[in-house]
Amino acid sequence: DYTPSDLATLLRRATDAGADTIITTEKDWVKLRSLPSASATSPPIWRLDLDIRLDPSHEPLLWDQITTRLRRPQENRPPQPHQSGENDNRQHHPDSTP
């Protein structure tokens, strides 16, 4: 979630850049709207509502890309951060391998 300090920084940077409006995704607006002054800012914050439509002729390509990716879940996966205690948890799991 965003803090009042985050909102103040966003507004200051937008003002410094000469922005008339701040446009955000619905996902970020959900986090911003709980802040007391988010609905009455200057510049105003507008939420961008997206409606994504896929051309029906592209549906087979999309399904092909999805199923190909699901068959190779580790390929092209970004490195994952090491989580503290991960090895300890594996040692105690009955299905773990050393």
WOKAMO-V757840 format. One record per residue. PSI is psi in whole degrees, 0 to 359 (none if undefined). Layout:
PSI / PSI
This chain:
157 / 151 / 163 / 326 / 320 / 316 / 317 / 319 / 316 / 313 / 319 / 315 / 321 / 316 / 315 / 328 / 355 / 21 / 139 / 335 / 148 / 129 / 129 / 161 / 163 / 323 / 314 / 328 / 323 / 323 / 327 / 324 / 341 / 348 / 139 / 320 / 9 / 330 / 348 / 56 / 164 / 115 / 157 / 154 / 122 / 138 / 132 / 117 / 125 / 139 / 106 / 128 / 138 / 132 / 125 / 331 / 344 / 356 / 315 / 322 / 317 / 312 / 322 / 316 / 321 / 310 / 325 / 317 / 321 / 331 / 336 / 66 / 334 / 340 / 136 / 19 / 132 / 152 / 139 / 140 / 145 / 131 / 130 / 132 / 0 / 314 / 322 / 318 / 320 / 322 / 331 / 356 / 133 / 335 / 7 / 153 / 142 / none
